[in-house]
Amino acid sequence: MRIFELIVSIGSFLFEKIKILIFFVIQFIVFLFMKIFDKFREVDFPEKIIFINTIAAAFAVVMPVARFELPRLGFEWYVNSPLAVYMIGIAFIMVGTIYFRFSFFQWVRIAVNAYYLFWIVYIPLTEGLVKANPHRICAGYYLNVIVPIVYLGASIMQVIFYRSELR
């Protein structure tokens, strides 16, 4: 009987510690979301667009940009963008430069997004996206084009309308 009481005691102790850990993690996540929401409320309109567009940028990274079929095998293959990994860096740059209010960083935002946009349009035009023919462009490709356009628009709007607030 002593072993059974010991096992129950250890089980209840572990249950309490796991419960405390779960509540701590939930409290920490709520704290992070509140900090993000507070920062979202205090930034200007173009930077709110950047915050929201970062969610679309995360989808642009994981969504396929093209698909092709192998009719004899009955398979359908999806291809991810070879440039989509750079979208992660662009999202970090866009969100990170919200905290630095220098005009230099605004021009960095514009240059990085224009460069990415050039390559994301150029690669499919030169048939470098997928060598398999026939292939179809998927929604992920259009999202990879739209995200830098929105980032560019927000950055240009920041430079034009909020120039006096920049250092």
N, C-alpha and C positions, 0 to 999 in steps of 0.2 A: 504494500500500500504506500510505502514511503516513496518509491520510484514514481508511482503515478502522480503523487502530489508534487514531486519535483518537476516532472514534465509539464504539468498544468501550470505551475508557477513560472517556469521558463517561458512557456507559450504565452501566458498573459503579459509577462514582462516584454517579450518581443513584440506582441501586438500593440502595447502602449507606445513603445519606441517607434514602431512603423507609423502608427497614427500621428504621433508628434512630427515625424519627418514629413509625412504627406501634408499635414497642415502648414508646416513651414514652407514647403515648396509651393503650395497654393498661395500662401501669403506673399511670398517673394514674386511670383508671377503677377499677382494683382498689383503689387508695388511697381513692378516694371511697366505694366500697362498704364498705370496712372501717371508715371513719369513721362512716358511716351505721349500720352494724351495731353498732359500739361504742356509739353514742348510743342505739340501740334497746335494747341490753342494760341500760343504766344507768337508763332512765326507768321510771316506775311503770306498773302494769298499764293504767290508763285511757289513758295516753299511747301505750302500745303499740297499743291499739285504734285510736287516732287515726292512727298511722303506717300501719297496715294498711288502714284505711278510706280513706286518701288514694289508694291504688291504685284502689279502687272509684270514688272521686270523679273520677279521670281518665277512667275508662270512662263515667261518667255524663255527662261533657261531650260526648263524641263519639257516643254512641249515640242513635239516633232515638227520639223519644217517641211518635210517631203515624205511621200510614200510611193512605193512601187510594188508591183505584184509579180510573182513568179507563177504564171498560170498552170504550168505543168505540175508543179509541186503543191499548188493551192495555198501558198503562203503570201502574206502581205507584210512587207517590211517597212518600218518607219526609220527615218533618218533624223538625227538631231543636228542642229546647226553647229558647224565647227567653230563659229565665233561666239556662240552663246555663253561660253565660259567667261568671256570678257565682259558680258553684261553684269556678272557678279561684281567685278571690279568697278564698273561704271556706277552701279547702285551704291557701293561703298563710298565712292567719290562724291556722288550727288548728296547722299545723306550726311556724310562727314563734313562737307563744306558748308552745311547749314550753320554749323557752330563757328565758322570763321567768316566774318563779314568783310572780307577784303575784295576789292574789285578784281585782283589778280585771279582769285579762285573762280570768279564768275567766268572769266575768259578761259580758264582751264576746263570748266564744265562744258562750255560751248565747243571748244576744240576737240575734246575727247568724244563727245556725242556726234559731232560732224564726221570725225574720222571713222567711228564705228558705223554710222549710217552709210557712209560711202562704201565701205567694204561689204556690208550686209546686202546692199543693192548690187554691187559689182560682181560678187561671186556667182549668183544665179545667172546673171547676164552672160558670163563666160562659160556657163555650164560646168562650173566647178563644185556645185552643191551636191549633185548626184550624177554619177556616170551612167546609171541604169536608165534606159529609155524603154517605154514611156514611163514617166513619173509625174506625180501631181503634187503641187504645192499645197501644204496644209495651213491651218490657221496659225500655227506657231510661227511660221515665217512672217505673216502679216503682223503678228504681235511683236516680233523682233524688229520690225520696221517702225511700228507705231510708237513703241516705248521711247526710242531715242528722239523721235520727232517731238513727243510731248516734253521730254527732258530739255530739248533745245528750245522749244517755245517758252517753257517756264524760266529757263536761264536767260533768254533774251528779254523776256518781260521783266525779270529781276534787274537786269542792267539798265533797261530803258526807264522803267517807272520808279524804281527804288534806288536810283543812283546816289541820291543825297544821303541815304542811310549807310552806304558802303564806305569803307575807309580806303 
